[in-house]
């Protein structure tokens, strides 16, 4: 799959998680940070999207322990939560 198609697919999957909260957290994270991601980081995010939303959100907000395989600089960035777009 070419790079642009992959990004479109990841964007869709990030923004269509099942709950508005997950859409904002995961989709917002994607929008704010994906332009700087390399191939390995895109791989990490693509694999993360296979996990349950409640787990991803719990790891990101620190309410549940993050498994070692997901603990990395990208998860630390997700924990910053300074990327969620809120319409006023």
Backbone bond lengths (Angstrom), bond angles and torsions (degrees), N, CA, C in turn:
res aa  C-N    CA-C-N  psi(-1)  N-CA   C-N-CA  omega(-1)  CA-C   N-CA-C  phi
1 X - - - 1.446 - - 1.530 108.06 -
2 X 1.327 116.42 135.66 1.454 118.47 -179.00 1.539 110.51 -73.99
3 X 1.315 116.04 164.85 1.471 122.59 -173.05 1.527 112.40 -60.04
4 X 1.318 118.34 -45.85 1.468 121.18 -178.44 1.523 111.67 -63.98
5 X 1.312 116.74 -41.41 1.465 120.44 178.12 1.522 110.38 -64.81
6 X 1.317 116.05 -40.83 1.464 120.22 178.16 1.530 110.88 -61.15
7 X 1.327 117.32 -44.58 1.464 120.49 179.00 1.520 111.73 -63.38
8 X 1.318 117.77 -40.86 1.462 120.65 177.89 1.519 111.06 -62.44
9 X 1.313 116.07 -41.69 1.468 120.21 178.48 1.524 110.96 -65.06
10 X 1.332 116.96 -44.97 1.467 120.20 178.98 1.526 111.07 -63.63
11 X 1.325 117.21 -41.15 1.469 120.49 178.00 1.525 110.38 -59.28
12 X 1.311 117.05 -47.27 1.455 120.51 179.98 1.527 110.79 -60.66
13 X 1.311 116.78 -48.13 1.466 120.71 -178.80 1.524 111.70 -64.93
14 X 1.322 117.54 -33.48 1.468 120.93 179.65 1.523 111.48 -70.05
15 X 1.327 116.85 -34.48 1.465 121.19 -175.88 1.525 113.95 -94.33
16 X 1.311 118.69 -3.10 1.468 122.30 -178.50 1.527 109.64 -125.85
17 X 1.317 114.83 66.59 1.461 120.60 -174.52 1.523 113.31 -92.50
18 X 1.301 118.31 -27.70 1.455 119.71 179.89 1.514 113.61 128.37
19 X 1.332 116.56 -27.05 1.462 120.60 174.09 1.515 108.46 -130.95
20 X 1.313 115.68 151.98 1.466 120.09 -179.87 1.526 111.22 -62.47
21 X 1.335 116.20 -38.34 1.461 120.05 -179.72 1.528 111.28 -61.92
22 X 1.336 116.05 -44.78 1.465 119.73 178.88 1.521 110.96 -67.31
23 X 1.339 116.25 -39.40 1.468 119.12 176.96 1.521 110.96 -57.79
24 X 1.326 116.10 -46.86 1.464 119.91 -178.62 1.518 112.12 -64.97
25 X 1.319 117.19 -44.05 1.462 119.88 -177.82 1.521 111.39 -69.02
26 X 1.313 116.95 -53.49 1.464 120.94 -173.82 1.527 110.87 -77.09
27 X 1.328 116.79 -44.08 1.462 119.82 177.00 1.513 112.48 -66.18
28 X 1.337 115.71 -41.01 1.463 119.80 177.70 1.517 112.03 -62.97
29 X 1.323 116.41 -40.14 1.464 121.34 176.43 1.530 110.08 -60.89
30 X 1.323 116.32 -46.48 1.462 120.32 179.14 1.524 111.06 -58.90
31 X 1.327 116.74 -50.99 1.471 120.72 -177.24 1.522 112.29 -60.63
32 X 1.314 116.22 -40.84 1.463 120.06 -176.04 1.527 113.13 -72.89
33 X 1.324 117.34 -28.79 1.466 118.31 -168.70 1.527 116.43 -122.27
34 X 1.321 119.69 -16.26 1.466 118.84 -172.77 1.528 115.50 -62.69
35 X 1.341 120.21 -28.66 1.472 116.71 -179.54 1.527 113.86 -60.03
36 X 1.307 117.55 -25.99 1.469 120.60 -177.66 1.531 112.80 -93.71
37 X 1.320 118.26 -3.77 1.461 120.95 -175.88 1.518 112.64 -75.77
38 X 1.315 114.76 141.10 1.461 120.78 173.00 1.535 108.45 -91.64
39 X 1.287 117.28 -177.12 1.459 122.07 -176.48 1.533 112.35 -61.15
40 X 1.327 116.62 -41.58 1.469 120.02 179.93 1.526 111.08 -65.28
41 X 1.314 117.23 -37.70 1.466 120.75 178.69 1.532 111.08 -69.80
42 X 1.323 116.57 -37.24 1.466 119.56 173.99 1.528 110.45 -63.41
43 X 1.324 116.59 -39.83 1.471 120.62 176.42 1.523 110.65 -60.14
44 X 1.341 116.43 -44.41 1.467 121.28 -179.82 1.527 109.92 -60.46
45 X 1.316 116.78 -47.76 1.455 120.45 -178.34 1.528 110.99 -64.73
46 X 1.315 116.28 -41.41 1.463 119.88 179.36 1.530 110.43 -61.46
47 X 1.312 117.70 -41.54 1.458 121.30 177.36 1.537 110.77 -67.91
48 X 1.325 117.35 -38.71 1.465 121.29 178.36 1.521 110.98 -58.50
49 X 1.316 117.42 -37.12 1.455 121.26 -178.46 1.527 112.90 -64.08
50 X 1.318 117.52 -14.32 1.462 121.41 176.59 1.532 111.45 -79.64
51 X 1.318 116.89 -15.60 1.463 121.48 -179.92 1.526 110.50 -79.27
52 X 1.316 115.74 162.86 1.463 121.95 178.12 1.524 110.09 -70.19
53 X 1.330 116.31 141.99 1.462 121.39 179.88 1.522 112.37 -57.21
54 X 1.328 116.83 -42.63 1.469 119.17 -178.39 1.521 111.04 -62.77
55 X 1.331 117.00 -33.14 1.462 120.01 177.09 1.526 111.01 -70.97
56 X 1.321 116.56 -48.85 1.468 120.71 179.73 1.524 109.93 -56.86
57 X 1.310 116.44 -47.76 1.466 120.25 -178.62 1.524 110.73 -65.33
58 X 1.319 117.68 -41.13 1.459 120.86 177.89 1.520 112.28 -62.14
59 X 1.315 116.56 -42.38 1.473 120.27 177.69 1.520 110.37 -64.13
60 X 1.322 116.37 -40.74 1.468 121.14 -176.27 1.525 112.19 -70.60
61 X 1.326 117.86 -37.06 1.467 118.77 -179.12 1.517 112.38 -94.35
62 X 1.328 116.71 -5.45 1.457 120.71 175.06 1.518 114.87 83.99
63 X 1.327 117.89 14.15 1.465 119.47 179.79 1.524 112.48 -80.87
64 X 1.334 116.59 -19.03 1.465 120.98 172.70 1.527 108.27 -134.74
65 X 1.309 114.79 152.30 1.465 119.93 -178.49 1.527 110.41 -66.24
66 X 1.303 114.95 137.33 1.461 121.71 179.18 1.527 109.10 -85.38
67 X 1.340 117.67 127.98 1.466 119.82 176.82 1.534 110.84 -61.39
68 X 1.309 116.69 148.48 1.472 120.37 -177.84 1.527 114.28 -55.23
69 X 1.334 117.59 -32.93 1.465 119.38 -178.00 1.527 113.20 -68.18
70 X 1.324 117.66 -17.44 1.458 121.26 178.67 1.527 112.57 -105.26
71 X 1.309 116.57 -10.53 1.468 120.74 -177.83 1.526 109.29 -78.54
72 X 1.325 115.64 110.72 1.464 121.46 -179.33 1.526 108.55 -162.17
73 X 1.306 116.06 -177.07 1.467 120.62 -179.70 1.532 111.69 -60.63
74 X 1.317 117.79 -33.77 1.462 119.65 179.77 1.527 110.75 -67.31
75 X 1.306 117.92 -39.10 1.463 119.83 177.10 1.521 109.64 -67.02
76 X 1.316 117.75 -37.16 1.461 120.35 176.15 1.527 110.52 -61.00
77 X 1.325 116.12 -40.67 1.465 119.84 177.20 1.522 110.53 -64.74
78 X 1.318 117.17 -41.77 1.457 120.25 178.50 1.531 110.34 -61.48
79 X 1.303 116.63 -34.16 1.467 120.65 179.84 1.527 113.02 -68.61
80 X 1.308 118.16 -17.16 1.463 120.04 -178.31 1.526 111.76 -66.58
81 X 1.323 117.61 -28.12 1.463 123.56 177.64 1.530 113.91 48.82
82 X 1.300 116.49 34.24 1.463 119.90 176.85 1.527 110.90 -104.71
83 X 1.312 116.23 19.38 1.447 120.66 -173.64 1.517 113.63 -121.28
84 X 1.326 118.83 -1.16 1.451 121.10 -175.12 1.520 110.44 -77.26
85 X 1.334 116.98 117.40 1.467 119.59 179.45 1.529 110.63 -75.38
86 X 1.299 117.27 124.27 1.451 122.60 178.81 1.525 107.40 -119.24
87 X 1.324 116.58 120.46 1.464 120.06 176.80 1.516 109.11 -81.72
88 X 1.313 115.81 135.07 1.460 120.20 -178.96 1.501 110.65 -105.89
